[in-house]
Amino acid sequence: MEKLQPTEDAAFEQIMREYGTRVLRLVTFLVKERNDAEDITQDVFVKVYRNLPRFRGQSTLQTWIYRIAVNECKGYLRSWAFRKIWPGSWIKAGSDASTEHVVMKQYERDELVEQVQSLPPMYRQVIVLHYYADLSIAEVANVLSVSEGSVRTRLHRARQQLKKRMGEGREWEWTRTSGSNN
């Protein structure tokens, strides 16, 4: 029996389910403002919907969507409207640890997020894409349309700035969804 091909609308609905929250979080990290991030995310998925028939598969679907998201964020950051302050952390700690431990971990995460938010956009982008979105160096390079060497350099410089701002000897961790370190 011949397998039925999904309609464009069904394929798009699947993409929204799979990537909607991830793209919103990525965009929120990059533009620092939840309401603007929601508008930008909507614009991202309008572009995805319009261009889905032209997706050539030269990269993964995730990389293609993230590239659209990053480009939308770049446009927003260049606009005169970008004058807002990020309204606190939306990352939630969840564990069975003591309240004090949870509060301290949340404080450390909030401080790290605040420091990442204060980085120049080109450094913030590589940190968010590599550590938060869990993309490899090659995937980040593809999303940003730069060389892998540029990504490595930007990551190194961003980490150096973060170490300097947060204290050289202090231990802090990145939030990663898998254990990859490439």
N, C-alpha and C positions, 0 to 999 in steps of 0.2 A: 504494500500500500504506500502511495506517495505521501510524504510528509508535507503538511500544509505550512506555507511560509507565513510568518506573522505580518500583519498589516503595519504600515508606518506608525499609526497611532498606538498600536499595541507595543511595538518596539520602543516608542518614545515613553510610554507609560512605564515600561520595565526600566528604562534608563533613569527616569525620575525616581522610581522606588530605590534603585541601587545607588545613585549618586547624589540625590537631592540634598540630604543632610550633610554629606561630606563636602559638597561644593559650598553650601552655606557656611559651614565652619571655616573652610579655607578662605572664603571671601571675607568673613568677619575678622579673621586674623589679619588679613592684608589691609583692610580699610578702617578697622578699629571701631566701627559703629554698626550695631546690629540692624537698625532700621534701614540704613543705606545698603548694608550687605544683603538684606532681603530683596530690595529693589534690584540690585546688581545681579543677584542669583536668578531672579525672574528673567532679566535680560539675557543672561547666559543661556537659560533653557529655551528661550524664544529663538536664539541663534542656533542652538543645537537642533531644535525642531526644524527650522527652515533649511539647515544645511545637512541634515542627516542623510538625505539621498545622495549628497555629493561626498560623503565620508568615504575616502579611498582605502582606508585600512593600512596606511603607511606607518601608523603608530597604533598603540592600543587605544581603545575607546576612552579609557580613563585619562590618558595623556592628552588626547584631543580635547576632551571636555575641560581639563585643567588649563590647557593653553588658552581656550576661549575665556575661562574665568580670570586668569591672570591678565590677559589683554583688556578685559572689561575693567578690572581693578586699576590697571595702569591709566586708562582713560579717565577714570574717576579721580585718581590721585593727581592727575595733571589739571583737573578742572578747578575753577575758582571756588566751587562748593566745598572742597576738602579743607575744612577749618574746624573740624569737630574733635572732641576728646573722647576716647574710648571709655564707655561707662562701666568699668569694672569687669570682673571675670565672670564668664559664663561656663567655665570649666568646673565641674563638681567633683569633689572627692567622695569616694564611696568605699568604705571598708568597715570591718568589725573592730578596728583599733579604738583605743581610748579617745574620748572627745578632745583631749589636749593634743594628742598625736594627729588626729584628723585636722584640727584647726591649724596646727603648725605646718603640716604638709600642704594644706590649702593656701596658707600664707606664702609659703615658698613657691608654690606653683603660680600664684597671683603675681609675686614679685618677678619671677622669670618671664611670665607673659608680658608684664609691664615693660620689662627691659627689652624683650624681643620687639614689642610694639614701638619702642623708641628708636630702634635701629633705622638707618636709611632704607628706603624701599628695596633697593637691590639686594641688601643683606637680609632683610626681613623675608623677602620672597624665598630665598634659598633655604633659610632656616625652616620656614613653615612647610615648604614643599618636601624637603628631605626628612625632617624629623617628625613633623605633625602629620603630613599627608603620606609619609612613609614611602616616598618615591626614591628610586636609586639615583645615583649621580647622573647616569645616562638619561633617565626619564626626566629629571629636573632640567638637564641641558636641552632636551627635546621640547619641553614645555616652554622654556624661556628663550628658545632659539639662540642659544649660545653654546660654546664648546664645553666639553667636560672639564677641561682645565680651568675655564673661567668659573665654573660651578665650584670646583675644589678650592680655588683661590678665594672666592666670595665666602664660602663656608668657613674657611680658615680665618679670614679677617673678621667675619661676624662673631665667631666663637671667641676670638681674641678680644673684641670689643665687649662681649658679654662677660668674659672673665674679669676684665679690667673694671667694669661697672659693678659687678656683683662680688668682687673680692677674689683674688688669685687663689688663695688656699682653701676657699670654701667649696664644699662638695655640693653639686646640684645635678639633677638628672633630667634627661629629655624624655618626653612622653613618646613612646613608639608603640605601634600596634603589632609589629612583628620584631624579631630580634635582629634583622638584617642591619649591616653596618657599612654598606658599600657606597 
